[in-house]
């Protein structure tokens, strides 16, 4: 029972830690509406959609000399490109840094690495907000703050996934990680609410407060994170640390008795499966070893970048995530501004309304995990949701102009279908591939595999908001066409894996094919 209490504690703590990461990323999307205000007169209106001018009644428009058009340098006509540059700076640095982060993270203690990244991220998040208090109007100040923050934030995802992989086996992994991955949406919701509270009165605090929160959580991580069961001297079979013996596997004693015949037919608890190799290739079965999960593989060297790419399924899921994350992060960074333009509501109300997309994302992630566990088909589950996501985005672009009720419904549905595949690939799929049978029990591949998949996805996350900034002046409908094409491309890269899953005659849980549980 002690082991399971520690495991539940680790699950909750890592949930809160990564919630703070997303909480600190959200303010930029909320503050965009304040950095540039629509103060053009009726003779200088801006084109927001195809053949449509948004003309605000002059009665509701304050005098030009009373309210500025925003915060320089974002008060110019090319503000969408400048705001897109901020997004691109953060996400491009995040994508590049992610490939390095997984490799570095496997060679350093997770607790130290993650704590350093969180405290650093808190500093640079708050650093962006200081531009308000010191009245800084230099574009490069904000771009540099975004670049450095993007780099230090890459410490988060490979670290928490590796930590969860150390504690949890493969049984019900999709459901557990689907629920756990709701930290993404919870962080976005909290970030929207916190940033929205100060956005109209003092937008600098919209960054400073989330920065303080993630820095404090970094200290909590340093004090309380238990990155591996062996750190509490706990094993699967006993509550005490196994004694070391010479001439045994990595110093741990091998049981000298065989299992009872009645035990041979019992399947090992999938939640207690270690990452040791099975009896194939003549190695010792895990049932005969008193060992902490992954302990035997602790002495193995970390996998190389090329070696991780050779794991079957890594490239396909990485490219799929590139386009899936492109769609998700376009919504993350541009949805509040889109709602402001279409619904003609103030920035704070748009920030609150945009949280519904993340509420839908919570249900989408849980649904994807539960469905993939039940069907034992990760790729097919992602493909099904991507297939429905594309037409849903088209409907959303049309229905969102019909009123608030229709917008709310489509926000929930779109959030579920867009974030479902993204959630599944970055959690359960990454963990499955990081513990692939071809690794021969080397658990140290998990962080590198996670970084490759999420790093490739982050390339799409960088491109999406940038393309949205370039395309939106020609009409928001063109942005949605771009997102639909991206969903179609994501589905295209999964077709080979989907075909292999659907033509497989044996249950996936018992099979050893390349994209299934082992």
N, C-alpha and C positions, 0 to 999 in steps of 0.2 A: 504493500500500500504506500509505503514511503516513496518508492520510485514513481508511482503514478501521481502523487501529490506534487513532486518536483516537476514532473512533466507538464502537468496542468499549469503550474506556476510559470514555467518557461514559455508555454503557449500564450498565456495572458500577457507576460512581460514583452515578448517580441511583438505581439499585436499592438501594444501601446507604443513601443519604440518606433515602429514603422508608421503608425498613425501620425506621430509627430513629424516624420519626414514629409508626408503628403500635406499635413497642415501648414508646413512652412513653404510649400510650393504654390499653394492656391492664391495667396494675396495678389500676385501680379495680374491675374485674370480679373480680379474684383476691382483693382485700382485703375485699370485701363480706362474705364468710363470717367474717372476723375482726372486722369492725366490729360485727357482731351475731352472737352465739353462741346456740345453742339450749340455754338453761339452764332452761327451764320444767320444773316437776315433772310428775308423772303427772296431777296434778289441774288443770294449767294448760297442757295441750298445745295445739299450734297446728294448725289445719286446713291441710294442704298440697295435698290433692287431693280430688276429689269423694267425699264420704262416707268419707273416710279420715283417721284420726288417726295421726300418727307419734309413737309412744310409745317413748321410749328406756328401756331397763331401768334401774331405779334403782341397780343394782349398778355400772353404768358411768358414772353421773352423779356428778360431784364435788359436794361440799357447796356450797350456795348462797353461803355466806360465804367460800368459797375461790376461786371462779372467777366473775368478773363476767359479766354477760350481753352484754358487748361494750364498745364505745367510745362513751361519751356524745357526742352525743345520739342515737346510732343503736341504743341498747340498749332502746328503747321498743317497745311493741306495734305501732306504726305505722312500723316500720323500713323496710318495703318501699317505702312512699311517700317516706320521706326519702332512701333510696338512689336511688329513681327520680328524685327532684329533682336529685341530683348529676349523673346521666346527662343529664337534660333540660337542665340549665344549660350543660353543655359542648356538647351537640349543637345546641341552639338558637342559642347564640352562634356556633358553627361554621357553621350554615346561613346566618345573617344575614351573617356576615363573608365568606362565600364569594362572594356576589354582588358585594361591593365589591373583594374581593381580585383577581379576574381583571382588572377594569378598572384597578386601581392597578398590578398587576404588568406590564401591557403598556406602561406609561409609565415603568418603572424598570428598571435592569439586573437581570436574573434573579439573578445571582450575589450581589449585595448584598441584594436583597429576600429571597431564600431563606435566606441566612446569618443575617440579622437575625431572621427568624422562628424558625429552629432554636435559636439561642442563647436567645431569649426564651422559647420553649416549654420548653427545658431548665430555665430558672430557675423557671417557674411549676409545672412538674411536681414539682421538688424542694420547692418552696414548700408544696405540699399535704402532703408527707411530714413537713415540719417541725412540723406539728400534733401528731405523735406525740411528738417530742422535747421540745416545749415544753408538752405536756399541754393543748392547746387543745380545748375542748369546745363551741365556738360554731359552730352550723350555718352561719352566714353566712360564716365564715372559709373553709370548704371550698367553699361555693357560689361565692364571688367568685374563688377560685383556679381553679375549673373554668371560669367564664365567660371570664376573661382568657386562660386557656390555649386555650380553644376559638377565640377570636378570632385569636391569633397562629399557631395551627396551620393556618389557612386560607392561609397563604403557601406551603404546601408543594405541594399538588396542581397548581394551575394552572402553577406554575413548572416542575416536573419534566416535565409533559406538553408545555409549550411548548418546553422544551429538547430533549426527544426528537423533537418534531415538526420542529425545526430540522435534526436530523441524519439522520432516516430518511424515506425515500420511502414509497410506498404498496404496493410489492410485499411480500407476506408480512407485512404489518403486523399482522394478527390473531394470527398465530403468535408473532411477535417480542414483541408487547406482552402476549400471554397468558403467555409465559414470564417476561417482565420484571415483570408485575403480580403475580407470586407473592411480591413483596416484602411485600404486604399480609399474606399468611398466614405468611410467614417472620417478619415483625415481631411478629405475634400470638403465634406459638409461642415466640420468644425472650422476649417480654415476660411470657408466662405462666410460663416457667421461671425467669426472673430474679426476678419478683415472688413466685413460689411458694417460692423458696429462703428468703426472709426473712419470709414472711407470718406464720408462727406465733411467731417469736422476736422480730422487730422490724419491724413492718409499715411503719414510716417509711422504712426503707431500700428497700422495694419501690417507692417513688417517687423517692427521692434518686438511686439508682444509674441507673435509666433516664433521669432528668433530666440527669445528668452525661454519659451516653452521647450523647444527642441534641445537647447543647451542644458537645461535642467534635467531633461530625460536622458541626456548623455551621461550625466553624473550618476543617475539612477542605474543606468546600464553598467557603468564601471563598478558600482557597489554590489549589485545584486544578480547580474546575468550569470547563469551557469551554462556554459557552452557545450558541455558533454557530460553524460552520466558518470564517466569515470572520475569527474571532479568531485563527486560526492561519495565516492567509494561504493557505488551501488551497481549490482549486476542483475541480470535477469533471474537467476536462480537463487541467489542469496542476497541478504542485505548488507553483507560485509564484503570488503575488498578481497578478491581471490589472492591467495598467497602465490608468490613467484617461486618457480622451480627452474633449475637449470635443465637444459636439454628438452625443453617443452616449447610449445608454440608461443613465440614472443614472451617467454618467461612465465606463461600461465599453465597451470596443470591441466593435463588432459584426463578425462575420466577413464578409469581403467575397467569400467564395467559396461556391459552392453545394455541397451534398453530392453525392457520387458516386451515379450511378444505382443502383449495387449496394447503397448504404446506405439508399436510400429505402424499401426493403421491410423493413428491419430495425426491429423495435420497439425503442424506447428502453428502456434498463434501468429498470424501475420503481423500483429503489432509488436511481437517480440523477436521478429526475424532480424538477425544481425546482417551486416554487410560482408560477412566472410564468404568465401567461395563455398559452393556446395560440393558434394562428393564427386562431381565430374572432374576429370583430369587427375583422379587419384588423390585429391586432397581430403582432409578429414571433415566429416559431416559436422555441422554446427551443433546438432543435438548432443554430441559427445564432448562438448567443450563448455566449461564454465567461463564465460567471457562477457565483457561489457560490449554493447553494440558498437561495432566498428573498432574495438580495441586492437584486434589482431591486425587490422589494416593501418593502425596508427603509425607504424614504422615505415610504411611505404612512402615513396617519394611522390610529390605532387605531379599530376599529369601535365603534359605540355599542351600548348594551345592547339597545335596540329593534331595531337593525339585526341583531344576532346572533339575536334571537328570530324574525326573518323568514326565517332560513335553513331551508329545508324539512327537516323531521325533528327539529329541535331540541326543539320543544315535546313531541312524542310520546315521544321517548326520555327527556326530562327527567321527565315524569310516570310513565313506566314505572320509571325508576330510583328515584323517590320510594318506591314500594311495594317494589321489590326490595331497596333498602337498608334499609327498615324491618325486613324479615325478617332480613337479614344482621346488622344491629347489635343486634337483640334477642338473637340468639345470642351476639354478641360480649360483651355486658354482663351477660347473665343465665344463660348456659349453665353456668358453674361452680357457681352457687348451685342451679340445677335438679338437677345431678348430685349435689350434696351431699344434697339433700332426698330424691331418689328412690333413690339407691344407698346412702345412709347411710354415706358415707365422709368422711374428714377433708378439710379445705380444700386441703391440698397435693396430695393424690391427685386431687381433683376438678380442680385447675388443670392437672395433667399430662394427665389424661384429655381435658380440653376441647381440647387442642391437636390432637387427631385431626380435629376439625371443620375446622381450618385446613389440615391435611394434605390432606383431601379437597378443600378449596378450591383448592389449588395445581393438582391434576389437573383440576379443573373449569374453571379459567381457561385452562389450556393446551388442553384439549379444545375449549372454545368458540372459541378463536382459530383453531385448526387447522381445525375444521369450517366456520367462517365463511369462511376463506380458500379452502377447497376448493369450497364451494357458491357463494361470492360473494354470500351472503345473510345480512347481519348480523341483521336483525330476525327472520327465520325461525329462525335458530339460537337466539336469545334466547327466542323463543316456545316452541320445542320443549322447552327445559330448564325453563322456567317451568311448562309443562303437566305435566311429570313431577314437579316439585318439590312441588306442592300435595299429591297423594296420599302422597308419601314422608314429608311432615311428619306426616300422620295416622298412618302406620304407625310412625313414630319415637315418637310420644307413647304408643303402645300397647306396642311392643316394648321400649322402654327400661326397663320395669318387670319384664322377664322375665330379667334377669341381665346380667352384665358383657359377655359375648361378643356378645349381640344389640345391646347399646348401642354397642359399638365399631364393629360393621358399619354400623349406621345413622348413626353420627356421620360416617363417611367418605363414605357415599352422600349424605347430606343436605348435607354441606359442598360436595361437587362440584356438586350441582344448584342450591343456593342462591347460591353465589358465582360460578358460571360466567357467568350473564347480567350480574351486577353488575360483574364484571371486564371483560367485553367492552364494555359501554356506557361505562364510565369511561375506557377506553383507546382501542381501535381505532375505536369509533364516534365518540367525541369528536374524535379526530384527523381522521377522515374529514369530519365536518361542519365542523370548523375550517378545512379546506382546500377547502371546497365551491367548485364552479365559479362560482357566483354572486358569489363574493368577488373575482373578476377578479385573482387572484394576491395578494391582500392577506393575508400570513401572520400579520399582527398580530391576526387574529380568533381565533386558536387558544386563547389564554389566556382570553378572555372567554367563548367557547363552552364550554370546559371548566368554567369557574367556574359558568356557568348550569346546566349539566347536573348537575354534582356538588353545587352549592348546593341545587338542587331535591331531589336525592336525600338531602341532609343534613336536609331538613325531615322526611322519612320516618324517617331515622336518629334524629332527636330524638323523634319520636312513638312509635316502636316500644318502646324501653325504658321510656318513661313509661307507655304503655298496659299493658305487661307488669307494671309495679309496681302498677298499679291493679287489674288483672284477676286476678293470681296468687293473692290471698287467697281467691278463690272457687273455686280449683282450677286446676292447671297445664294441664288439658285445654282450658280456655277460652282460655288463651294460644295454644295450638296452633291452635285454630279461628280466632283472629284472624290468625295468620300465614298460614293457608291462604287466607283471604279476601283478604289483601294480595297474595299471589301471583296470584290470579285477576284482581285489578284491574290488576296490572302487565301481564299478558297482554292484557287488554282494550284497553289504550292502544296496543298494537302491532298490533292486528288490521288497521288500514288499511294500514300499511306492509308487513305480511306478505302481504296480498292483492295489493298492487302488485308485490311481488317475485315471487310465484308466477305471476302472469299475464303477466309480462314474457317476451317471446319471444327477445330478444337476450341474449347473454352479458353479465352484469353488468359485467365488467371492461372491456367495450368500450362500455357504455351510459353515458348521462349523466343517468340518473334520479336522484332526489333523495337516496336513501339509500345510494348505491353509491360505489365507488371511481371516481375520475375521472383 
